[in-house]
Amino acid sequence: MEKLLSNREWLNLSLIVTLSMTSILPSVHHLIYGFVPDLWLIESGLYETVGATACFIAGALNLASVKESLSQKRFLGAFWLTGLSVVCFFIAGEEVSWGQHFFNYEVPGNITATNFQGEFNLHNSMLIQSSNNSLSSIFFKLLMLYFIVLPMFVVAFPALKKTVRKVKIPVPSMLIAIVALFAKAGDIVNHKIIYGSSFTSDSLHLGEALESIFELCLLILAFESFYLYKKHTTNLDNRAQKT
C-alpha cells in the first residue's frame, strides 16, 4: 500500500502543527485559565530563551555551511551565509541583552539611561529610535517578507528563481513560509483573544511568541542550507572516487 506521506513530509507536517500550536499557546492558555504565565513571555522567559538558543545554533550552522560553500568555491553563497550567521548571532545576543540577563553584570549608567528598558542592547535603545522596539518591528516585517513572500514569488515566477540561483541567495522553503504565515496568524489570534478591542500596547509581550517562531524559522533555514551544501559536497566526493 502506498504511503500517504513520505517520512520527510510527515516531519514537515509535524513541524507546522507543533510551531503553529506554540504560536497560539498564550491565547489557548488564556481561554482555559484566564491568564498567561509570566514565565512564558517575560524578559529571559521561555519563548525568548528558546528563540535566542535557536538563533545561536543557526549562526553556528550557517558558519559550517560557509565552510562547505568555500570548499566548493561558491563564494557568493559563502557571502550570504556569512551575513545570515552574523544576523543570527546578533539576534541571539540582543535577545539576552548580551548576557546581562544571565550573568547580571553591571552596565554603565550612561548606557542604561538611554535604553527604554535600562538594558544593554540596541533594540531598546533611545539613540536609534523614537519609540521602544520600533526598529525591531521593521526588522521583523522585513523578515516576514523574506520568509513568506520570497519563497512564494520564487515558486510563482520561474524567471525570478533563475535570478536568485545566480546570486546564490538562500531561499527559505515553503515549509518556512507556511510556518511563518501561521505564526503571524497566531499572533493576531493572541492579540484578539487576550486584548480584544482594548489593545493599546503589548503589555504582556505577546509579540515574543511570534519572534520566537521566526527565530526558529532561521534555525530551520540554517539546517536546510547546511543539508544542501553537505549533500553537494558528498556528491562531489562520490564523483571524484568514481574517476
FIKOLZA-1660 file (N, C-alpha, C; in steps of 0.1 Angstrom, whole numbers, plus 5000, padded with zeros to 4 digits):
% residues 243
   i   px   py   pz ch aa at
   1 5008 4988 5000  A  M  N
   1 5000 5000 5000  A  M CA
   1 5009 5013 5000  A  M  C
   2 5006 5022 4991  A  E  N
   2 5014 5034 4990  A  E CA
   2 5011 5043 5002  A  E  C
   3 5022 5048 5007  A  K  N
   3 5022 5057 5019  A  K CA
   3 5015 5070 5016  A  K  C
   4 5007 5075 5025  A  L  N
   4 5000 5088 5023  A  L CA
   4 5010 5099 5021  A  L  C
   5 5020 5099 5031  A  L  N
   5 5030 5110 5031  A  L CA
   5 5044 5103 5033  A  L  C
   6 5055 5109 5027  A  S  N
   6 5068 5104 5030  A  S CA
   6 5072 5108 5044  A  S  C
   7 5083 5102 5048  A  N  N
   7 5089 5105 5062  A  N CA
   7 5092 5120 5063  A  N  C
   8 5098 5125 5052  A  R  N
   8 5101 5140 5052  A  R CA
   8 5088 5148 5053  A  R  C
   9 5078 5144 5046  A  E  N
   9 5066 5152 5046  A  E CA
   9 5059 5151 5060  A  E  C
  10 5060 5139 5066  A  W  N
  10 5054 5138 5080  A  W CA
  10 5062 5147 5089  A  W  C
  11 5075 5148 5088  A  L  N
  11 5083 5157 5096  A  L CA
  11 5079 5171 5094  A  L  C
  12 5077 5175 5081  A  N  N
  12 5073 5189 5078  A  N CA
  12 5059 5192 5084  A  N  C
  13 5050 5182 5083  A  L  N
  13 5037 5184 5089  A  L CA
  13 5037 5186 5104  A  L  C
  14 5046 5177 5110  A  S  N
  14 5047 5178 5125  A  S CA
  14 5053 5192 5129  A  S  C
  15 5062 5197 5122  A  L  N
  15 5068 5210 5125  A  L CA
  15 5058 5221 5123  A  L  C
  16 5050 5220 5113  A  I  N
  16 5039 5230 5110  A  I CA
  16 5029 5230 5122  A  I  C
  17 5024 5218 5125  A  V  N
  17 5014 5217 5136  A  V CA
  17 5020 5222 5149  A  V  C
  18 5032 5217 5153  A  T  N
  18 5038 5220 5166  A  T CA
  18 5041 5235 5167  A  T  C
  19 5047 5241 5157  A  L  N
  19 5051 5255 5158  A  L CA
  19 5038 5264 5157  A  L  C
  20 5028 5260 5150  A  S  N
  20 5016 5267 5149  A  S CA
  20 5009 5267 5163  A  S  C
  21 5008 5256 5169  A  M  N
  21 5002 5255 5182  A  M CA
  21 5010 5263 5192  A  M  C
  22 5023 5262 5191  A  T  N
  22 5032 5270 5200  A  T CA
  22 5029 5285 5199  A  T  C
  23 5026 5290 5187  A  S  N
  23 5024 5304 5184  A  S CA
  23 5011 5309 5191  A  S  C
  24 5001 5300 5192  A  I  N
  24 4988 5304 5198  A  I CA
  24 4986 5299 5212  A  I  C
  25 4997 5293 5218  A  L  N
  25 4996 5287 5231  A  L CA
  25 4992 5298 5242  A  L  C
  26 4997 5310 5241  A  P  N
  26 4993 5320 5251  A  P CA
  26 4978 5322 5251  A  P  C
  27 4972 5323 5239  A  S  N
  27 4957 5326 5239  A  S CA
  27 4949 5313 5243  A  S  C
  28 4954 5301 5240  A  V  N
  28 4948 5289 5244  A  V CA
  28 4948 5288 5259  A  V  C
  29 4959 5291 5265  A  H  N
  29 4961 5291 5280  A  H CA
  29 4951 5301 5286  A  H  C
  30 4951 5313 5280  A  H  N
  30 4942 5324 5285  A  H CA
  30 4928 5320 5284  A  H  C
  31 4924 5313 5274  A  L  N
  31 4910 5309 5272  A  L CA
  31 4906 5299 5283  A  L  C
  32 4915 5290 5286  A  I  N
  32 4912 5279 5296  A  I CA
  32 4913 5284 5310  A  I  C
  33 4924 5292 5313  A  Y  N
  33 4927 5295 5327  A  Y CA
  33 4925 5310 5330  A  Y  C
  34 4924 5318 5320  A  G  N
  34 4921 5332 5323  A  G CA
  34 4934 5341 5324  A  G  C
  35 4945 5335 5322  A  F  N
  35 4958 5343 5323  A  F CA
  35 4969 5336 5315  A  F  C
  36 4980 5344 5313  A  V  N
  36 4991 5338 5306  A  V CA
  36 5003 5338 5316  A  V  C
  37 5009 5326 5318  A  P  N
  37 5020 5325 5328  A  P CA
  37 5031 5335 5325  A  P  C
  38 5035 5342 5335  A  D  N
  38 5046 5353 5334  A  D CA
  38 5059 5347 5328  A  D  C
  39 5062 5334 5332  A  L  N
  39 5074 5328 5328  A  L CA
  39 5076 5327 5313  A  L  C
  40 5064 5326 5306  A  W  N
  40 5065 5324 5292  A  W CA
  40 5070 5336 5284  A  W  C
  41 5066 5348 5287  A  L  N
  41 5068 5359 5278  A  L CA
  41 5076 5370 5284  A  L  C
  42 5080 5369 5296  A  I  N
  42 5089 5380 5302  A  I CA
  42 5103 5379 5296  A  I  C
  43 5111 5390 5299  A  E  N
  43 5125 5390 5295  A  E CA
  43 5132 5378 5300  A  E  C
  44 5139 5371 5292  A  S  N
  44 5146 5358 5295  A  S CA
  44 5136 5347 5299  A  S  C
  45 5124 5349 5294  A  G  N
  45 5114 5338 5297  A  G CA
  45 5115 5327 5287  A  G  C
  46 5105 5318 5287  A  L  N
  46 5106 5306 5279  A  L CA
  46 5107 5309 5264  A  L  C
  47 5098 5317 5259  A  Y  N
  47 5099 5320 5245  A  Y CA
  47 5111 5327 5240  A  Y  C
  48 5116 5337 5248  A  E  N
  48 5128 5344 5244  A  E CA
  48 5140 5336 5245  A  E  C
  49 5141 5327 5255  A  T  N
  49 5153 5318 5257  A  T CA
  49 5153 5308 5245  A  T  C
  50 5142 5302 5242  A  V  N
  50 5141 5293 5230  A  V CA
  50 5146 5300 5218  A  V  C
  51 5141 5312 5215  A  G  N
  51 5144 5319 5203  A  G CA
  51 5159 5323 5203  A  G  C
  52 5164 5327 5214  A  A  N
  52 5179 5331 5214  A  A CA
  52 5187 5318 5212  A  A  C
  53 5184 5307 5218  A  T  N
  53 5191 5295 5216  A  T CA
  53 5190 5290 5201  A  T  C
  54 5178 5291 5195  A  A  N
  54 5177 5287 5181  A  A CA
  54 5186 5296 5172  A  A  C
  55 5186 5309 5175  A  C  N
  55 5195 5318 5167  A  C CA
  55 5210 5315 5168  A  C  C
  56 5214 5312 5181  A  F  N
  56 5228 5308 5183  A  F CA
  56 5232 5296 5175  A  F  C
  57 5223 5285 5176  A  I  N
  57 5226 5273 5168  A  I CA
  57 5226 5276 5153  A  I  C
  58 5216 5284 5149  A  A  N
  58 5215 5287 5135  A  A CA
  58 5228 5294 5130  A  A  C
  59 5233 5304 5138  A  G  N
  59 5245 5310 5135  A  G CA
  59 5257 5301 5133  A  G  C
  60 5258 5291 5142  A  A  N
  60 5269 5281 5141  A  A CA
  60 5267 5272 5129  A  A  C
  61 5255 5268 5126  A  L  N
  61 5252 5260 5114  A  L CA
  61 5255 5267 5101  A  L  C
  62 5252 5280 5101  A  N  N
  62 5255 5288 5089  A  N CA
  62 5270 5289 5087  A  N  C
  63 5278 5291 5098  A  L  N
  63 5292 5291 5096  A  L CA
  63 5297 5278 5091  A  L  C
  64 5291 5266 5095  A  A  N
  64 5295 5253 5089  A  A CA
  64 5292 5253 5075  A  A  C
  65 5281 5259 5071  A  S  N
  65 5277 5259 5056  A  S CA
  65 5286 5268 5049  A  S  C
  66 5291 5279 5055  A  V  N
  66 5301 5287 5049  A  V CA
  66 5314 5279 5045  A  V  C
  67 5318 5271 5054  A  K  N
  67 5330 5262 5052  A  K CA
  67 5327 5253 5040  A  K  C
  68 5316 5247 5040  A  E  N
  68 5312 5238 5028  A  E CA
  68 5312 5246 5015  A  E  C
  69 5306 5258 5015  A  S  N
  69 5305 5265 5003  A  S CA
  69 5318 5270 4998  A  S  C
  70 5327 5274 5007  A  L  N
  70 5341 5278 5003  A  L CA
  70 5348 5266 4997  A  L  C
  71 5346 5254 5003  A  S  N
  71 5353 5242 4997  A  S CA
  71 5348 5239 4983  A  S  C
  72 5336 5243 4980  A  Q  N
  72 5330 5241 4967  A  Q CA
  72 5332 5254 4958  A  Q  C
  73 5340 5264 4963  A  K  N
  73 5343 5276 4956  A  K CA
  73 5330 5284 4952  A  K  C
  74 5320 5283 4961  A  R  N
  74 5308 5290 4959  A  R CA
  74 5309 5303 4968  A  R  C
  75 5316 5313 4963  A  F  N
  75 5319 5324 4971  A  F CA
  75 5307 5333 4974  A  F  C
  76 5298 5335 4964  A  L  N
  76 5286 5343 4967  A  L CA
  76 5277 5336 4977  A  L  C
  77 5276 5323 4977  A  G  N
  77 5269 5316 4987  A  G CA
  77 5275 5318 5001  A  G  C
  78 5288 5317 5001  A  A  N
  78 5295 5319 5014  A  A CA
  78 5293 5334 5019  A  A  C
  79 5292 5343 5010  A  F  N
  79 5289 5357 5014  A  F CA
  79 5276 5358 5021  A  F  C
  80 5265 5353 5015  A  W  N
  80 5252 5354 5020  A  W CA
  80 5251 5346 5033  A  W  C
  81 5257 5335 5034  A  L  N
  81 5256 5326 5046  A  L CA
  81 5264 5333 5058  A  L  C
  82 5275 5340 5054  A  T  N
  82 5282 5347 5065  A  T CA
  82 5273 5358 5070  A  T  C
  83 5266 5365 5061  A  G  N
  83 5257 5376 5066  A  G CA
  83 5246 5370 5075  A  G  C
  84 5240 5359 5070  A  L  N
  84 5229 5352 5079  A  L CA
  84 5235 5348 5092  A  L  C
  85 5247 5343 5092  A  S  N
  85 5253 5339 5105  A  S CA
  85 5255 5351 5115  A  S  C
  86 5259 5362 5109  A  V  N
  86 5261 5374 5117  A  V CA
  86 5248 5379 5123  A  V  C
  87 5237 5379 5114  A  V  N
  87 5224 5383 5118  A  V CA
  87 5219 5374 5130  A  V  C
  88 5221 5361 5128  A  C  N
  88 5216 5351 5138  A  C CA
  88 5223 5353 5152  A  C  C
  89 5236 5355 5151  A  F  N
  89 5244 5357 5164  A  F CA
  89 5240 5370 5170  A  F  C
  90 5237 5380 5162  A  F  N
  90 5233 5394 5167  A  F CA
  90 5220 5393 5174  A  F  C
  91 5210 5386 5167  A  I  N
  91 5197 5385 5173  A  I CA
  91 5198 5377 5186  A  I  C
  92 5206 5366 5187  A  A  N
  92 5207 5358 5199  A  A CA
  92 5213 5367 5210  A  A  C
  93 5223 5375 5207  A  G  N
  93 5229 5384 5217  A  G CA
  93 5219 5395 5222  A  G  C
  94 5212 5401 5212  A  E  N
  94 5202 5411 5216  A  E CA
  94 5191 5405 5225  A  E  C
  95 5186 5393 5222  A  E  N
  95 5175 5387 5229  A  E CA
  95 5179 5385 5244  A  E  C
  96 5191 5383 5247  A  V  N
  96 5195 5381 5261  A  V CA
  96 5203 5393 5266  A  V  C
  97 5202 5404 5259  A  S  N
  97 5209 5416 5262  A  S CA
  97 5224 5413 5265  A  S  C
  98 5230 5405 5256  A  W  N
  98 5244 5402 5256  A  W CA
  98 5248 5396 5269  A  W  C
  99 5240 5388 5274  A  G  N
  99 5244 5380 5287  A  G CA
  99 5240 5387 5300  A  G  C
 100 5235 5400 5299  A  Q  N
 100 5231 5407 5311  A  Q CA
 100 5221 5400 5319  A  Q  C
 101 5211 5394 5312  A  H  N
 101 5200 5387 5320  A  H CA
 101 5205 5374 5327  A  H  C
 102 5216 5368 5322  A  F  N
 102 5221 5356 5328  A  F CA
 102 5232 5358 5338  A  F  C
 103 5241 5367 5335  A  F  N
 103 5253 5369 5343  A  F CA
 103 5251 5381 5353  A  F  C
 104 5241 5389 5351  A  N  N
 104 5238 5401 5360  A  N CA
 104 5249 5410 5362  A  N  C
 105 5257 5413 5351  A  Y  N
 105 5268 5422 5352  A  Y CA
 105 5263 5436 5352  A  Y  C
 106 5271 5445 5358  A  E  N
 106 5267 5459 5359  A  E CA
 106 5270 5466 5346  A  E  C
 107 5259 5473 5341  A  V  N
 107 5260 5481 5328  A  V CA
 107 5262 5496 5332  A  V  C
 108 5271 5503 5325  A  P  N
 108 5273 5517 5328  A  P CA
 108 5260 5525 5327  A  P  C
 109 5259 5534 5336  A  G  N
 109 5247 5542 5338  A  G CA
 109 5243 5550 5325  A  G  C
 110 5254 5555 5318  A  N  N
 110 5251 5563 5306  A  N CA
 110 5245 5554 5295  A  N  C
 111 5246 5541 5296  A  I  N
 111 5240 5532 5286  A  I CA
 111 5226 5529 5290  A  I  C
 112 5224 5525 5302  A  T  N
 112 5210 5522 5307  A  T CA
 112 5201 5534 5307  A  T  C
 113 5207 5546 5308  A  A  N
 113 5199 5558 5308  A  A CA
 113 5193 5561 5294  A  A  C
 114 5200 5556 5284  A  T  N
 114 5195 5558 5270  A  T CA
 114 5188 5546 5264  A  T  C
 115 5183 5537 5273  A  N  N
 115 5177 5525 5269  A  N CA
 115 5163 5525 5275  A  N  C
 116 5153 5522 5267  A  F  N
 116 5139 5522 5272  A  F CA
 116 5136 5513 5283  A  F  C
 117 5144 5502 5284  A  Q  N
 117 5142 5492 5295  A  Q CA
 117 5154 5491 5304  A  Q  C
 118 5163 5500 5303  A  G  N
 118 5175 5500 5311  A  G CA
 118 5184 5488 5309  A  G  C
 119 5185 5484 5297  A  E  N
 119 5192 5471 5294  A  E CA
 119 5204 5474 5284  A  E  C
 120 5213 5464 5283  A  F  N
 120 5224 5465 5274  A  F CA
 120 5221 5459 5261  A  F  C
 121 5214 5466 5252  A  N  N
 121 5211 5461 5239  A  N CA
 121 5208 5473 5230  A  N  C
 122 5206 5470 5217  A  L  N
 122 5203 5481 5207  A  L CA
 122 5188 5482 5204  A  L  C
 123 5181 5471 5205  A  H  N
 123 5167 5471 5200  A  H CA
 123 5158 5479 5210  A  H  C
 124 5163 5482 5222  A  N  N
 124 5155 5490 5231  A  N CA
 124 5162 5504 5233  A  N  C
 125 5172 5507 5225  A  S  N
 125 5179 5520 5226  A  S CA
 125 5171 5532 5222  A  S  C
 126 5172 5543 5230  A  M  N
 126 5166 5555 5226  A  M CA
 126 5174 5563 5215  A  M  C
 127 5187 5559 5214  A  L  N
 127 5195 5567 5205  A  L CA
 127 5192 5564 5190  A  L  C
 128 5186 5553 5187  A  I  N
 128 5184 5550 5173  A  I CA
 128 5169 5549 5169  A  I  C
 129 5160 5552 5178  A  Q  N
 129 5146 5551 5176  A  Q CA
 129 5138 5560 5185  A  Q  C
 130 5127 5565 5181  A  S  N
 130 5119 5574 5189  A  S CA
 130 5109 5567 5199  A  S  C
 131 5106 5554 5196  A  S  N
 131 5098 5546 5204  A  S CA
 131 5104 5532 5206  A  S  C
 132 5101 5526 5217  A  N  N
 132 5107 5513 5220  A  N CA
 132 5103 5502 5210  A  N  C
 133 5113 5495 5205  A  N  N
 133 5112 5484 5196  A  N CA
 133 5107 5487 5182  A  N  C
 134 5107 5500 5178  A  S  N
 134 5102 5504 5165  A  S CA
 134 5111 5498 5154  A  S  C
 135 5124 5498 5156  A  L  N
 135 5133 5492 5146  A  L CA
 135 5132 5477 5146  A  L  C
 136 5130 5471 5157  A  S  N
 136 5127 5457 5158  A  S CA
 136 5115 5453 5150  A  S  C
 137 5105 5461 5151  A  S  N
 137 5092 5459 5143  A  S CA
 137 5095 5459 5128  A  S  C
 138 5103 5469 5124  A  I  N
 138 5106 5470 5110  A  I CA
 138 5114 5458 5105  A  I  C
 139 5124 5454 5113  A  F  N
 139 5132 5442 5110  A  F CA
 139 5124 5430 5108  A  F  C
 140 5115 5427 5118  A  F  N
 140 5107 5415 5117  A  F CA
 140 5097 5415 5105  A  F  C
 141 5093 5427 5101  A  K  N
 141 5084 5428 5089  A  K CA
 141 5092 5425 5077  A  K  C
 142 5105 5429 5076  A  L  N
 142 5114 5425 5065  A  L CA
 142 5116 5410 5065  A  L  C
 143 5118 5405 5077  A  L  N
 143 5120 5390 5079  A  L CA
 143 5108 5383 5074  A  L  C
 144 5096 5389 5077  A  M  N
 144 5083 5382 5072  A  M CA
 144 5083 5382 5057  A  M  C
 145 5087 5393 5050  A  L  N
 145 5088 5393 5036  A  L CA
 145 5098 5382 5031  A  L  C
 146 5109 5381 5037  A  Y  N
 146 5119 5371 5033  A  Y CA
 146 5114 5357 5035  A  Y  C
 147 5107 5354 5046  A  F  N
 147 5102 5341 5049  A  F CA
 147 5090 5337 5041  A  F  C
 148 5081 5346 5039  A  I  N
 148 5068 5343 5032  A  I CA
 148 5067 5347 5018  A  I  C
 149 5071 5360 5015  A  V  N
 149 5069 5365 5001  A  V CA
 149 5079 5359 4991  A  V  C
 150 5092 5359 4995  A  L  N
 150 5102 5354 4986  A  L CA
 150 5100 5340 4982  A  L  C
 151 5097 5330 4991  A  P  N
 151 5095 5316 4986  A  P CA
 151 5083 5315 4976  A  P  C
 152 5073 5323 4979  A  M  N
 152 5061 5322 4971  A  M CA
 152 5063 5328 4957  A  M  C
 153 5071 5339 4956  A  F  N
 153 5074 5345 4944  A  F CA
 153 5084 5336 4935  A  F  C
 154 5093 5330 4942  A  V  N
 154 5102 5321 4935  A  V CA
 154 5094 5309 4929  A  V  C
 155 5084 5304 4936  A  V  N
 155 5076 5293 4930  A  V CA
 155 5067 5299 4919  A  V  C
 156 5062 5311 4921  A  A  N
 156 5052 5316 4911  A  A CA
 156 5059 5321 4898  A  A  C
 157 5071 5326 4900  A  F  N
 157 5078 5332 4888  A  F CA
 157 5092 5325 4886  A  F  C
 158 5092 5316 4877  A  P  N
 158 5104 5308 4874  A  P CA
 158 5116 5317 4870  A  P  C
 159 5113 5328 4863  A  A  N
 159 5124 5337 4859  A  A CA
 159 5131 5343 4872  A  A  C
 160 5124 5346 4882  A  L  N
 160 5129 5351 4894  A  L CA
 160 5138 5340 4901  A  L  C
 161 5133 5328 4900  A  K  N
 161 5141 5317 4906  A  K CA
 161 5154 5315 4900  A  K  C
 162 5155 5317 4886  A  K  N
 162 5168 5317 4880  A  K CA
 162 5177 5328 4885  A  K  C
 163 5172 5340 4886  A  T  N
 163 5180 5351 4891  A  T CA
 163 5185 5349 4905  A  T  C
 164 5176 5344 4914  A  V  N
 164 5180 5341 4928  A  V CA
 164 5191 5330 4928  A  V  C
 165 5190 5320 4919  A  R  N
 165 5200 5310 4919  A  R CA
 165 5214 5315 4915  A  R  C
 166 5213 5325 4906  A  K  N
 166 5226 5331 4901  A  K CA
 166 5233 5338 4912  A  K  C
 167 5226 5345 4920  A  V  N
 167 5232 5353 4930  A  V CA
 167 5234 5346 4943  A  V  C
 168 5229 5333 4944  A  K  N
 168 5231 5324 4955  A  K CA
 168 5225 5328 4968  A  K  C
 169 5214 5336 4967  A  I  N
 169 5207 5340 4980  A  I CA
 169 5200 5328 4985  A  I  C
 170 5202 5324 4998  A  P  N
 170 5195 5313 5004  A  P CA
 170 5179 5316 5004  A  P  C
 171 5172 5307 4998  A  V  N
 171 5157 5310 4997  A  V CA
 171 5150 5300 5007  A  V  C
 172 5142 5306 5016  A  P  N
 172 5135 5298 5026  A  P CA
 172 5126 5288 5018  A  P  C
 173 5124 5276 5024  A  S  N
 173 5115 5266 5017  A  S CA
 173 5100 5270 5020  A  S  C
 174 5091 5264 5013  A  M  N
 174 5077 5266 5015  A  M CA
 174 5073 5261 5029  A  M  C
 175 5080 5252 5035  A  L  N
 175 5078 5248 5049  A  L CA
 175 5079 5261 5058  A  L  C
 176 5090 5268 5056  A  I  N
 176 5093 5280 5064  A  I CA
 176 5082 5290 5061  A  I  C
 177 5078 5292 5049  A  A  N
 177 5068 5302 5045  A  A CA
 177 5054 5299 5052  A  A  C
 178 5051 5286 5053  A  I  N
 178 5038 5282 5059  A  I CA
 178 5039 5284 5074  A  I  C
 179 5050 5280 5080  A  V  N
 179 5052 5282 5095  A  V CA
 179 5051 5297 5098  A  V  C
 180 5059 5305 5091  A  A  N
 180 5059 5320 5093  A  A CA
 180 5045 5326 5091  A  A  C
 181 5038 5321 5081  A  L  N
 181 5024 5326 5079  A  L CA
 181 5015 5323 5090  A  L  C
 182 5015 5310 5094  A  F  N
 182 5007 5306 5105  A  F CA
 182 5010 5313 5118  A  F  C
 183 5024 5315 5120  A  A  N
 183 5028 5322 5132  A  A CA
 183 5023 5336 5133  A  A  C
 184 5023 5343 5121  A  K  N
 184 5017 5357 5121  A  K CA
 184 5002 5356 5124  A  K  C
 185 4995 5346 5118  A  A  N
 185 4981 5345 5121  A  A CA
 185 4979 5342 5136  A  A  C
 186 4988 5334 5142  A  G  N
 186 4987 5331 5156  A  G CA
 186 4989 5343 5164  A  G  C
 187 4997 5352 5160  A  D  N
 187 5000 5365 5167  A  D CA
 187 4987 5373 5167  A  D  C
 188 4980 5374 5156  A  I  N
 188 4967 5381 5155  A  I CA
 188 4957 5375 5164  A  I  C
 189 4956 5362 5165  A  V  N
 189 4947 5355 5173  A  V CA
 189 4950 5358 5188  A  V  C
 190 4963 5357 5192  A  N  N
 190 4967 5360 5206  A  N CA
 190 4962 5374 5210  A  N  C
 191 4964 5384 5201  A  H  N
 191 4961 5398 5204  A  H CA
 191 4945 5400 5205  A  H  C
 192 4938 5393 5196  A  K  N
 192 4924 5395 5196  A  K CA
 192 4917 5388 5208  A  K  C
 193 4922 5376 5212  A  I  N
 193 4916 5369 5223  A  I CA
 193 4920 5375 5236  A  I  C
 194 4932 5379 5238  A  I  N
 194 4937 5383 5251  A  I CA
 194 4934 5398 5253  A  I  C
 195 4936 5406 5243  A  Y  N
 195 4934 5421 5245  A  Y CA
 195 4920 5425 5240  A  Y  C
 196 4915 5418 5230  A  G  N
 196 4902 5422 5224  A  G CA
 196 4904 5435 5217  A  G  C
 197 4894 5444 5218  A  S  N
 197 4894 5457 5211  A  S CA
 197 4901 5467 5220  A  S  C
 198 4905 5464 5232  A  S  N
 198 4911 5473 5241  A  S CA
 198 4927 5474 5239  A  S  C
 199 4932 5468 5229  A  F  N
 199 4946 5468 5227  A  F CA
 199 4952 5482 5224  A  F  C
 200 4961 5486 5232  A  T  N
 200 4968 5498 5230  A  T CA
 200 4983 5496 5230  A  T  C
 201 4988 5487 5239  A  S  N
 201 5002 5484 5239  A  S CA
 201 5004 5469 5243  A  S  C
 202 5014 5463 5239  A  D  N
 202 5016 5449 5242  A  D CA
 202 5022 5447 5256  A  D  C
 203 5014 5449 5266  A  S  N
 203 5018 5449 5280  A  S CA
 203 5023 5435 5284  A  S  C
 204 5017 5425 5278  A  L  N
 204 5021 5411 5282  A  L CA
 204 5032 5405 5273  A  L  C
 205 5037 5414 5264  A  H  N
 205 5048 5409 5255  A  H CA
 205 5044 5397 5246  A  H  C
 206 5031 5398 5241  A  L  N
 206 5027 5386 5233  A  L CA
 206 5035 5385 5220  A  L  C
 207 5041 5396 5216  A  G  N
 207 5050 5395 5204  A  G CA
 207 5061 5386 5205  A  G  C
 208 5065 5383 5218  A  E  N
 208 5076 5373 5220  A  E CA
 208 5073 5360 5213  A  E  C
 209 5061 5356 5213  A  A  N
 209 5057 5343 5207  A  A CA
 209 5060 5343 5192  A  A  C
 210 5056 5354 5185  A  L  N
 210 5058 5355 5171  A  L CA
 210 5074 5355 5168  A  L  C
 211 5081 5363 5176  A  E  N
 211 5095 5365 5174  A  E CA
 211 5102 5351 5176  A  E  C
 212 5098 5344 5186  A  S  N
 212 5105 5331 5188  A  S CA
 212 5103 5321 5176  A  S  C
 213 5091 5321 5171  A  I  N
 213 5088 5312 5159  A  I CA
 213 5096 5317 5147  A  I  C
 214 5097 5330 5145  A  F  N
 214 5106 5335 5134  A  F CA
 214 5120 5331 5136  A  F  C
 215 5125 5331 5149  A  E  N
 215 5138 5327 5152  A  E CA
 215 5140 5312 5149  A  E  C
 216 5130 5304 5152  A  L  N
 216 5131 5290 5149  A  L CA
 216 5131 5288 5134  A  L  C
 217 5124 5297 5127  A  C  N
 217 5125 5296 5112  A  C CA
 217 5139 5298 5107  A  C  C
 218 5146 5307 5114  A  L  N
 218 5160 5309 5110  A  L CA
 218 5168 5297 5112  A  L  C
 219 5165 5289 5123  A  L  N
 219 5172 5276 5125  A  L CA
 219 5168 5266 5115  A  L  C
 220 5156 5265 5111  A  I  N
 220 5152 5256 5100  A  I CA
 220 5159 5259 5087  A  I  C
 221 5160 5272 5084  A  L  N
 221 5167 5277 5072  A  L CA
 221 5182 5273 5073  A  L  C
 222 5188 5274 5084  A  A  N
 222 5202 5270 5086  A  A CA
 222 5204 5255 5084  A  A  C
 223 5194 5247 5089  A  F  N
 223 5195 5233 5086  A  F CA
 223 5194 5230 5072  A  F  C
 224 5184 5236 5065  A  E  N
 224 5182 5234 5051  A  E CA
 224 5194 5238 5043  A  E  C
 225 5200 5249 5046  A  S  N
 225 5212 5253 5038  A  S CA
 225 5224 5243 5041  A  S  C
 226 5226 5239 5053  A  F  N
 226 5237 5230 5056  A  F CA
 226 5235 5217 5049  A  F  C
 227 5222 5212 5049  A  Y  N
 227 5219 5199 5042  A  Y CA
 227 5222 5200 5027  A  Y  C
 228 5218 5211 5021  A  L  N
 228 5221 5213 5007  A  L CA
 228 5236 5213 5003  A  L  C
 229 5243 5221 5011  A  Y  N
 229 5258 5222 5008  A  Y CA
 229 5265 5209 5011  A  Y  C
 230 5261 5202 5022  A  K  N
 230 5267 5190 5026  A  K CA
 230 5264 5179 5016  A  K  C
 231 5252 5179 5011  A  K  N
 231 5248 5169 5000  A  K CA
 231 5256 5171 4988  A  K  C
 232 5258 5184 4984  A  H  N
 232 5266 5187 4972  A  H CA
 232 5280 5183 4974  A  H  C
 233 5286 5185 4986  A  T  N
 233 5300 5180 4989  A  T CA
 233 5301 5165 4988  A  T  C
 234 5291 5158 4993  A  T  N
 234 5291 5143 4992  A  T CA
 234 5290 5139 4978  A  T  C
 235 5282 5145 4970  A  N  N
 235 5281 5142 4955  A  N CA
 235 5294 5144 4948  A  N  C
 236 5301 5155 4951  A  L  N
 236 5314 5158 4945  A  L CA
 236 5324 5147 4949  A  L  C
 237 5324 5143 4962  A  D  N
 237 5333 5133 4967  A  D CA
 237 5331 5120 4959  A  D  C
 238 5318 5116 4958  A  N  N
 238 5314 5104 4951  A  N CA
 238 5319 5104 4936  A  N  C
 239 5318 5115 4930  A  R  N
 239 5322 5116 4916  A  R CA
 239 5337 5115 4915  A  R  C
 240 5344 5121 4925  A  A  N
 240 5359 5121 4925  A  A CA
 240 5364 5106 4927  A  A  C
 241 5357 5099 4935  A  Q  N
 241 5361 5085 4938  A  Q CA
 241 5359 5076 4925  A  Q  C
 242 5348 5079 4917  A  K  N
 242 5345 5071 4905  A  K CA
 242 5355 5074 4894  A  K  C
 243 5360 5086 4894  A  T  N
 243 5370 5089 4884  A  T CA
 243 5385 5086 4888  A  T  C
% end
